[in-house]
Each structure stands twice: as structure tokens, then as C-alpha cells.
Amino acid sequence: MVIRELAELPPRKRATVLLAMGVPTEEIGPEVGVSGRTVRRWRQRPEVRADIRRVRLRLLDGAVTSVRTGGGE
């Protein structure tokens, strides 16, 4: 499912998704196998920041669609 798909992503992409979800960098580092400092450096890269924005928009779109269709009730 989604968790399995997330685990199959490379570390930086996995970190991007977790950052978009609001997970703190110090928790993300061990989760993806790097330090929190590395995650903070990745977060400063323009391409990662753009990816975080895209992931957040997709998450929001999914949530809006779910509310509109009555999902989760």
C-alpha cells in the first residue's frame, strides 16, 4: 500500500514526502538512514523545496476529493 510504496523510494524522495507531511527533520533522518542535518540540507535545495510543494498539493487534493466524495465516513 502507500507505506510500502514510500519505503521503496530513494532516501531523499522519502524524506521529501515526510517533510511535506510535517514530520520533523530529526525524525526523518533515522527513518531514511541519514542524519537530521542531511535532511535539513536537502530541505534547503530548490528542487527539494519544489518537490515538497508538489507533494503538499497532491496531499491536499486527495483530502479535498475525499471530503467531497464522503470518504472516511
A tleap script that builds the chain and sets N, CA, C and O, in Angstrom:
source leaprc.protein.ff14SB
mol = sequence {
  NMET VAL ILE ARG GLU LEU ALA GLU LEU PRO
  PRO ARG LYS ARG ALA THR VAL LEU LEU ALA
  MET GLY VAL PRO THR GLU GLU ILE GLY PRO
  GLU VAL GLY VAL SER GLY ARG THR VAL ARG
  ARG TRP ARG GLN ARG PRO GLU VAL ARG ALA
  ASP ILE ARG ARG VAL ARG LEU ARG LEU LEU
  ASP GLY ALA VAL THR SER VAL ARG THR GLY
  GLY GLY CGLU
}
set mol.1.N position { 0.848 -1.190 0.000 }
set mol.1.CA position { 0.000 0.000 0.000 }
set mol.1.C position { 0.888 1.247 0.000 }
set mol.1.O position { 2.024 1.181 -0.469 }
set mol.2.N position { 0.407 2.367 0.506 }
set mol.2.CA position { 1.150 3.630 0.466 }
set mol.2.C position { 2.448 3.530 1.258 }
set mol.2.O position { 3.482 4.018 0.800 }
set mol.3.N position { 2.419 2.913 2.428 }
set mol.3.CA position { 3.625 2.813 3.256 }
set mol.3.C position { 4.689 1.993 2.533 }
set mol.3.O position { 5.867 2.349 2.553 }
set mol.4.N position { 4.283 0.902 1.898 }
set mol.4.CA position { 5.230 0.070 1.151 }
set mol.4.C position { 5.819 0.871 -0.001 }
set mol.4.O position { 7.024 0.808 -0.245 }
set mol.5.N position { 4.985 1.621 -0.710 }
set mol.5.CA position { 5.467 2.442 -1.820 }
set mol.5.C position { 6.446 3.496 -1.322 }
set mol.5.O position { 7.439 3.779 -1.993 }
set mol.6.N position { 6.188 4.072 -0.172 }
set mol.6.CA position { 7.083 5.068 0.411 }
set mol.6.C position { 8.430 4.432 0.739 }
set mol.6.O position { 9.478 5.033 0.500 }
set mol.7.N position { 8.404 3.223 1.281 }
set mol.7.CA position { 9.640 2.531 1.651 }
set mol.7.C position { 10.491 2.200 0.430 }
set mol.7.O position { 11.705 2.040 0.553 }
set mol.8.N position { 9.876 2.095 -0.739 }
set mol.8.CA position { 10.605 1.752 -1.953 }
set mol.8.C position { 11.280 2.961 -2.604 }
set mol.8.O position { 12.094 2.801 -3.514 }
set mol.9.N position { 10.947 4.159 -2.147 }
set mol.9.CA position { 11.549 5.373 -2.706 }
set mol.9.C position { 12.985 5.532 -2.217 }
set mol.9.O position { 13.337 5.046 -1.143 }
set mol.10.N position { 13.813 6.214 -3.009 }
set mol.10.CA position { 15.165 6.552 -2.534 }
set mol.10.C position { 15.062 7.462 -1.303 }
set mol.10.O position { 14.051 8.141 -1.122 }
set mol.11.N position { 16.095 7.481 -0.463 }
set mol.11.CA position { 16.036 8.255 0.791 }
set mol.11.C position { 15.620 9.712 0.635 }
set mol.11.O position { 14.795 10.197 1.410 }
set mol.12.N position { 16.173 10.424 -0.350 }
set mol.12.CA position { 15.835 11.846 -0.476 }
set mol.12.C position { 14.383 12.036 -0.864 }
set mol.12.O position { 13.738 12.962 -0.373 }
set mol.13.N position { 13.848 11.188 -1.731 }
set mol.13.CA position { 12.436 11.290 -2.118 }
set mol.13.C position { 11.537 10.941 -0.927 }
set mol.13.O position { 10.510 11.583 -0.709 }
set mol.14.N position { 11.929 9.928 -0.166 }
set mol.14.CA position { 11.164 9.556 1.025 }
set mol.14.C position { 11.153 10.713 2.018 }
set mol.14.O position { 10.118 11.030 2.604 }
set mol.15.N position { 12.321 11.345 2.204 }
set mol.15.CA position { 12.414 12.493 3.106 }
set mol.15.C position { 11.525 13.632 2.627 }
set mol.15.O position { 10.908 14.324 3.437 }
set mol.16.N position { 11.459 13.829 1.311 }
set mol.16.CA position { 10.626 14.884 0.741 }
set mol.16.C position { 9.161 14.675 1.108 }
set mol.16.O position { 8.477 15.616 1.511 }
set mol.17.N position { 8.686 13.448 0.970 }
set mol.17.CA position { 7.288 13.150 1.310 }
set mol.17.C position { 7.050 13.385 2.800 }
set mol.17.O position { 6.042 13.979 3.182 }
set mol.18.N position { 7.964 12.925 3.633 }
set mol.18.CA position { 7.803 13.092 5.085 }
set mol.18.C position { 7.858 14.568 5.475 }
set mol.18.O position { 7.108 15.000 6.350 }
set mol.19.N position { 8.732 15.345 4.839 }
set mol.19.CA position { 8.771 16.788 5.097 }
set mol.19.C position { 7.448 17.434 4.711 }
set mol.19.O position { 6.936 18.289 5.434 }
set mol.20.N position { 6.899 17.029 3.579 }
set mol.20.CA position { 5.614 17.577 3.131 }
set mol.20.C position { 4.500 17.251 4.123 }
set mol.20.O position { 3.533 18.001 4.254 }
set mol.21.N position { 4.645 16.135 4.814 }
set mol.21.CA position { 3.641 15.725 5.803 }
set mol.21.C position { 3.861 16.391 7.157 }
set mol.21.O position { 3.053 16.222 8.071 }
set mol.22.N position { 4.959 17.155 7.290 }
set mol.22.CA position { 5.211 17.873 8.533 }
set mol.22.C position { 6.005 17.112 9.573 }
set mol.22.O position { 6.074 17.533 10.727 }
set mol.23.N position { 6.604 16.004 9.189 }
set mol.23.CA position { 7.415 15.228 10.129 }
set mol.23.C position { 8.711 15.995 10.396 }
set mol.23.O position { 9.339 16.481 9.455 }
set mol.24.N position { 9.125 16.111 11.667 }
set mol.24.CA position { 10.360 16.846 11.989 }
set mol.24.C position { 11.606 16.189 11.379 }
set mol.24.O position { 11.686 14.965 11.271 }
set mol.25.N position { 12.575 17.025 10.985 }
set mol.25.CA position { 13.791 16.520 10.340 }
set mol.25.C position { 14.524 15.505 11.208 }
set mol.25.O position { 15.082 14.539 10.688 }
set mol.26.N position { 14.530 15.709 12.513 }
set mol.26.CA position { 15.248 14.792 13.395 }
set mol.26.C position { 14.600 13.412 13.429 }
set mol.26.O position { 15.267 12.432 13.761 }
set mol.27.N position { 13.325 13.316 13.095 }
set mol.27.CA position { 12.658 12.015 12.999 }
set mol.27.C position { 12.847 11.411 11.613 }
set mol.27.O position { 12.913 10.191 11.458 }
set mol.28.N position { 12.932 12.272 10.617 }
set mol.28.CA position { 13.066 11.793 9.241 }
set mol.28.C position { 14.436 11.158 9.013 }
set mol.28.O position { 14.538 10.109 8.377 }
set mol.29.N position { 15.473 11.783 9.524 }
set mol.29.CA position { 16.831 11.275 9.315 }
set mol.29.C position { 16.967 9.789 9.599 }
set mol.29.O position { 17.328 9.027 8.702 }
set mol.30.N position { 16.687 9.357 10.824 }
set mol.30.CA position { 16.800 7.923 11.117 }
set mol.30.C position { 15.862 7.057 10.278 }
set mol.30.O position { 16.190 5.916 9.953 }
set mol.31.N position { 14.711 7.592 9.933 }
set mol.31.CA position { 13.737 6.846 9.135 }
set mol.31.C position { 14.279 6.523 7.737 }
set mol.31.O position { 14.014 5.452 7.191 }
set mol.32.N position { 15.039 7.463 7.170 }
set mol.32.CA position { 15.552 7.257 5.809 }
set mol.32.C position { 17.031 6.868 5.791 }
set mol.32.O position { 17.595 6.634 4.722 }
set mol.33.N position { 17.656 6.799 6.953 }
set mol.33.CA position { 19.036 6.334 7.040 }
set mol.33.C position { 20.106 7.398 6.905 }
set mol.33.O position { 21.235 7.107 6.510 }
set mol.34.N position { 19.747 8.646 7.236 }
set mol.34.CA position { 20.727 9.745 7.207 }
set mol.34.C position { 20.559 10.560 8.492 }
set mol.34.O position { 19.672 10.288 9.301 }
set mol.35.N position { 21.410 11.548 8.662 }
set mol.35.CA position { 21.289 12.403 9.844 }
set mol.35.C position { 20.212 13.468 9.625 }
set mol.35.O position { 19.832 13.766 8.493 }
set mol.36.N position { 19.735 14.027 10.726 }
set mol.36.CA position { 18.800 15.145 10.638 }
set mol.36.C position { 19.426 16.324 9.914 }
set mol.36.O position { 18.739 17.074 9.220 }
set mol.37.N position { 20.727 16.484 10.077 }
set mol.37.CA position { 21.445 17.581 9.409 }
set mol.37.C position { 21.374 17.419 7.888 }
set mol.37.O position { 21.180 18.390 7.158 }
set mol.38.N position { 21.533 16.185 7.428 }
set mol.38.CA position { 21.435 15.921 5.991 }
set mol.38.C position { 20.042 16.272 5.476 }
set mol.38.O position { 19.901 16.865 4.407 }
set mol.39.N position { 19.025 15.906 6.235 }
set mol.39.CA position { 17.649 16.226 5.830 }
set mol.39.C position { 17.468 17.737 5.765 }
set mol.39.O position { 16.833 18.239 4.838 }
set mol.40.N position { 18.013 18.468 6.729 }
set mol.40.CA position { 17.913 19.929 6.704 }
set mol.40.C position { 18.607 20.508 5.475 }
set mol.40.O position { 18.107 21.456 4.871 }
set mol.41.N position { 19.763 19.941 5.101 }
set mol.41.CA position { 20.465 20.414 3.897 }
set mol.41.C position { 19.640 20.121 2.649 }
set mol.41.O position { 19.524 20.968 1.763 }
set mol.42.N position { 19.069 18.920 2.582 }
set mol.42.CA position { 18.217 18.586 1.435 }
set mol.42.C position { 17.063 19.573 1.332 }
set mol.42.O position { 16.725 20.038 0.243 }
set mol.43.N position { 16.458 19.890 2.482 }
set mol.43.CA position { 15.288 20.776 2.510 }
set mol.43.C position { 15.608 22.162 1.953 }
set mol.43.O position { 14.707 22.852 1.476 }
set mol.44.N position { 16.856 22.578 2.005 }
set mol.44.CA position { 17.258 23.896 1.502 }
set mol.44.C position { 17.456 23.919 -0.007 }
set mol.44.O position { 17.511 24.993 -0.606 }
set mol.45.N position { 17.563 22.748 -0.630 }
set mol.45.CA position { 17.780 22.690 -2.084 }
set mol.45.C position { 16.505 23.101 -2.814 }
set mol.45.O position { 15.417 22.636 -2.474 }
set mol.46.N position { 16.634 23.974 -3.822 }
set mol.46.CA position { 15.449 24.452 -4.545 }
set mol.46.C position { 14.595 23.330 -5.140 }
set mol.46.O position { 13.366 23.403 -5.105 }
set mol.47.N position { 15.231 22.303 -5.681 }
set mol.47.CA position { 14.451 21.224 -6.285 }
set mol.47.C position { 13.687 20.411 -5.238 }
set mol.47.O position { 12.596 19.911 -5.512 }
set mol.48.N position { 14.258 20.282 -4.044 }
set mol.48.CA position { 13.562 19.567 -2.972 }
set mol.48.C position { 12.403 20.422 -2.465 }
set mol.48.O position { 11.316 19.906 -2.203 }
set mol.49.N position { 12.633 21.718 -2.327 }
set mol.49.CA position { 11.549 22.615 -1.896 }
set mol.49.C position { 10.384 22.569 -2.887 }
set mol.49.O position { 9.222 22.576 -2.482 }
set mol.50.N position { 10.693 22.522 -4.171 }
set mol.50.CA position { 9.644 22.424 -5.190 }
set mol.50.C position { 8.916 21.089 -5.075 }
set mol.50.O position { 7.693 21.032 -5.200 }
set mol.51.N position { 9.667 20.015 -4.836 }
set mol.51.CA position { 9.041 18.697 -4.662 }
set mol.51.C position { 8.132 18.678 -3.433 }
set mol.51.O position { 7.055 18.082 -3.469 }
set mol.52.N position { 8.554 19.319 -2.356 }
set mol.52.CA position { 7.734 19.380 -1.139 }
set mol.52.C position { 6.424 20.096 -1.439 }
set mol.52.O position { 5.359 19.651 -1.011 }
set mol.53.N position { 6.498 21.194 -2.167 }
set mol.53.CA position { 5.269 21.918 -2.542 }
set mol.53.C position { 4.340 21.041 -3.376 }
set mol.53.O position { 3.129 21.026 -3.158 }
set mol.54.N position { 4.921 20.301 -4.345 }
set mol.54.CA position { 4.103 19.420 -5.185 }
set mol.54.C position { 3.434 18.322 -4.364 }
set mol.54.O position { 2.258 18.019 -4.564 }
set mol.55.N position { 4.183 17.731 -3.444 }
set mol.55.CA position { 3.617 16.668 -2.599 }
set mol.55.C position { 2.508 17.234 -1.719 }
set mol.55.O position { 1.460 16.608 -1.565 }
set mol.56.N position { 2.728 18.402 -1.147 }
set mol.56.CA position { 1.680 19.014 -0.307 }
set mol.56.C position { 0.410 19.277 -1.103 }
set mol.56.O position { -0.694 19.048 -0.607 }
set mol.57.N position { 0.560 19.756 -2.331 }
set mol.57.CA position { -0.614 19.996 -3.172 }
set mol.57.C position { -1.350 18.697 -3.479 }
set mol.57.O position { -2.580 18.662 -3.468 }
set mol.58.N position { -0.610 17.638 -3.750 }
set mol.58.CA position { -1.255 16.340 -4.013 }
set mol.58.C position { -1.967 15.820 -2.770 }
set mol.58.O position { -3.071 15.284 -2.859 }
set mol.59.N position { -1.334 15.980 -1.617 }
set mol.59.CA position { -1.981 15.553 -0.370 }
set mol.59.C position { -3.262 16.342 -0.135 }
set mol.59.O position { -4.284 15.778 0.257 }
set mol.60.N position { -3.204 17.649 -0.377 }
set mol.60.CA position { -4.375 18.494 -0.197 }
set mol.60.C position { -5.466 18.126 -1.198 }
set mol.60.O position { -6.640 18.042 -0.838 }
set mol.61.N position { -5.077 17.907 -2.456 }
set mol.61.CA position { -6.054 17.495 -3.465 }
set mol.61.C position { -6.748 16.198 -3.061 }
set mol.61.O position { -7.962 16.062 -3.210 }
set mol.62.N position { -5.971 15.252 -2.550 }
set mol.62.CA position { -6.542 13.982 -2.109 }
set mol.62.C position { -7.506 14.161 -0.951 }
set mol.62.O position { -8.552 13.513 -0.899 }
set mol.63.N position { -7.156 15.042 -0.021 }
set mol.63.CA position { -8.026 15.296 1.125 }
set mol.63.C position { -9.321 15.967 0.684 }
set mol.63.O position { -10.397 15.609 1.164 }
set mol.64.N position { -9.230 16.931 -0.219 }
set mol.64.CA position { -10.419 17.630 -0.709 }
set mol.64.C position { -11.326 16.658 -1.455 }
set mol.64.O position { -12.543 16.669 -1.273 }
set mol.65.N position { -10.728 15.821 -2.293 }
set mol.65.CA position { -11.511 14.829 -3.030 }
set mol.65.C position { -12.208 13.881 -2.060 }
set mol.65.O position { -13.373 13.539 -2.258 }
set mol.66.N position { -11.512 13.462 -1.029 }
set mol.66.CA position { -12.101 12.572 -0.044 }
set mol.66.C position { -13.288 13.209 0.667 }
set mol.66.O position { -14.304 12.553 0.896 }
set mol.67.N position { -13.162 14.465 1.009 }
set mol.67.CA position { -14.264 15.184 1.681 }
set mol.67.C position { -15.444 15.332 0.733 }
set mol.67.O position { -16.595 15.138 1.125 }
set mol.68.N position { -15.154 15.676 -0.514 }
set mol.68.CA position { -16.234 15.858 -1.494 }
set mol.68.C position { -17.005 14.570 -1.754 }
set mol.68.O position { -18.221 14.601 -1.943 }
set mol.69.N position { -16.313 13.450 -1.763 }
set mol.69.CA position { -16.966 12.182 -2.080 }
set mol.69.C position { -17.475 11.467 -0.835 }
set mol.69.O position { -18.042 10.378 -0.920 }
set mol.70.N position { -17.269 12.088 0.314 }
set mol.70.CA position { -17.741 11.480 1.555 }
set mol.70.C position { -16.845 10.375 2.057 }
set mol.70.O position { -17.266 9.570 2.888 }
set mol.71.N position { -15.623 10.318 1.574 }
set mol.71.CA position { -14.683 9.297 2.025 }
set mol.71.C position { -14.322 9.473 3.485 }
set mol.71.O position { -14.280 10.594 3.992 }
set mol.72.N position { -14.068 8.386 4.147 }
set mol.72.CA position { -13.672 8.437 5.543 }
set mol.72.C position { -14.824 8.468 6.519 }
set mol.72.O position { -14.610 8.600 7.724 }
set mol.73.N position { -16.049 8.350 6.020 }
set mol.73.CA position { -17.200 8.372 6.922 }
set mol.73.C position { -17.550 6.975 7.344 }
set mol.73.O position { -18.495 6.780 8.108 }
savepdb mol mol.pdb
quit
